[in-house]
Amino acid sequence: MGRLIKWLFYLAILAGIALVAYAYVGPFFGVDFSPPQTEIRQPVELDGS
C-alpha cells in the first residue's frame, strides 16, 4: 500500500511540473491563455431618495 501511495505522490508532482511547464511554454506554440475581452455595458438605476 505504501508503494502505491509513493507512486501516486510522484505522479502528482510530475503532473504539477508538467502543468507549470505547459503554462510557460504554451504561448511559444501558439496557445493563447488570455480570456476574450469584450466591453459590457449595463444600465444602472440609482434610488434617489
C-alpha positions in Angstrom: 0.0 0.0 0.0 2.9 2.4 0.8 4.4 1.7 -2.6 1.1 2.8 -4.3 0.9 6.0 -2.3 4.5 6.8 -3.1 4.0 6.3 -6.9 0.8 8.4 -6.7 2.7 11.2 -5.0 5.5 11.1 -7.6 2.8 11.2 -10.4 1.1 14.2 -8.8 4.5 16.0 -8.6 5.3 15.3 -12.2 1.8 16.4 -13.3 2.3 19.7 -11.4 5.6 20.2 -13.1 4.1 19.4 -16.5 1.3 21.9 -15.9 3.7 24.7 -15.0 5.9 23.9 -17.9 2.9 24.0 -20.3 1.8 27.3 -18.9 5.2 28.8 -19.6 6.0 27.1 -22.9 2.4 27.1 -24.3 2.5 30.7 -25.8 5.6 29.8 -27.9 3.5 27.1 -29.6 0.5 29.3 -30.3 -1.6 28.6 -27.3 -3.5 31.7 -26.1 -4.4 31.6 -22.4 -5.9 35.1 -22.3 -9.7 35.4 -22.0 -11.7 37.1 -24.8 -12.1 40.7 -23.9 -15.4 42.4 -24.7 -16.9 45.6 -23.3 -20.2 45.1 -21.5 -22.4 48.0 -20.6 -25.4 47.6 -18.3 -27.7 50.5 -17.3 -27.9 51.1 -13.5 -30.8 52.8 -11.8 -29.9 54.6 -8.6 -32.6 55.2 -5.9 -32.7 59.0 -5.4 -34.4 59.1 -2.0 
